[in-house]
Amino acid sequence: MAADADALRLENQICFPLYACAKEVVRKYKPYLDEIGLTYTQYIAMMVMWEHKKMNVKALGEKLYLDSGTLSPMLKKMEAAGLISRTRSAEDERNLIVSITEKGEGLKGRAAEIPAKMGACISITPEDAMALHGLLHRILRQM
């Protein structure tokens, strides 16, 4: 019985500090992202678009670990803001292609300052940051 009780203690959970850290990191991003008119989820989508310029929605969702129920409304808002365009593939109309627009590409310069600003908010050594990055990606690959 005692082992069961220990298993349910919040302080013994790995998921809780992951959740709390993620929530706090996103909260720290908010003022910087407000300056460029993006939510955190839109920001990470734009990071993928700045790198790839054009890709199908399914691949974008896979990269971001987002399902279509989250991704579709977000992409509609981003399209309405002129940051991306969505078109059906000529080869397969079921395939929706997302492309970055000139306006979306123009936002990249302003967003480029955000990682350094965030680095100043989080006191962690570069070595610890690299180790954490690797560990988190390893966990994601195993999920």
Secondary structure as UniProt FT lines:
FT   HELIX           2..7
FT   HELIX           10..12
FT   HELIX           15..36
FT   HELIX           40..52
FT   STRAND          54..56
FT   HELIX           57..64
FT   HELIX           68..80
FT   TURN            81..82
FT   STRAND          84..88
FT   TURN            93..94
FT   STRAND          96..100
FT   HELIX           102..106
FT   HELIX           108..111
FT   TURN            112..113
FT   HELIX           114..121
FT   HELIX           126..142
//
